């Protein structure tokens, strides 16, 4: 009985080449070996399988019945080994036609995606992006990532520390600032803590998040409460609303500075300490990312 222990990988490669080429000379050339070395390999294979494997018929070498039995399983096994061991084809961004499905916030669409899209147009013009809104502001859409519905997500997710299967790539940090109309009658050079508590405000709540916003949670920990006149579900709408009203709101600073280029608003440092915003790209361990997204977005 033939034992697998009697065959090394080099003999399997030789057998594969011999069965494909049906010529000792061509099989040797294919593997970069000398003809005597390939002849010696064939002799060892014949001894192991107790079968001639290839027999000469005039100028041709004909596989035996045993060789034909081995050909299919051998080809399949070698293909699987190569797929598992060898590197895949080199990634060519200009030839890639993939579409990436990304979940992000309106902040991500305004701050992260524009430079990424511009870079893709130059480096990988056939790649397309499909954007979906995240259901939570601070929590990545884990189920959609696990199922493969999403390739990755961009948001204020921070770095995961307890879930090894969820990967996160840090993009940059931001901070919350307060925005108000330049014509606001109750705000001068700075936003006092008293004015902050008294002036009606805009609260941002994403559909899947809790009923309290970040500012409310920070105030609640101190036994305080602000006056909320309007609750919205988009960060990017806040600057537009405060520009036309006497409300104030909180948005990430980078978004506020972009809005201030075209809107009559002022930016203030909040009179309470708010946690920094860590913008990350998150995906599962088996997922995909667009290369150098951090470099594009920073």
Secondary structure, 3 states (H helix, E strand, C coil): CCCHHHCCHHHHHHHHHHHHHCCHHHHHHHHCCCHHHHHHHHHHHHHHHCCCCEEEECCEEEECHHHHHHHHHHHHHHHHHHHHHCCCCCCCCCCCCCEEEEEECHHHHHHCHHHHHHHHHHHCCCCEEEEEECCCCCCCCHHHHHHCCCCEEEECCCCCCCCCCEEEEEEEEECEEEEEECCCCCCCCCCCHHHHHHCCEEEECCCCCCCCCHHHHHHHCCCCCCCEEEEECCCCCHHHHHHCCCCEEEEEHHHHHHHCCCCCEEEECCCCCCCCEEEEEEEECCCCCCCCHHHHHC
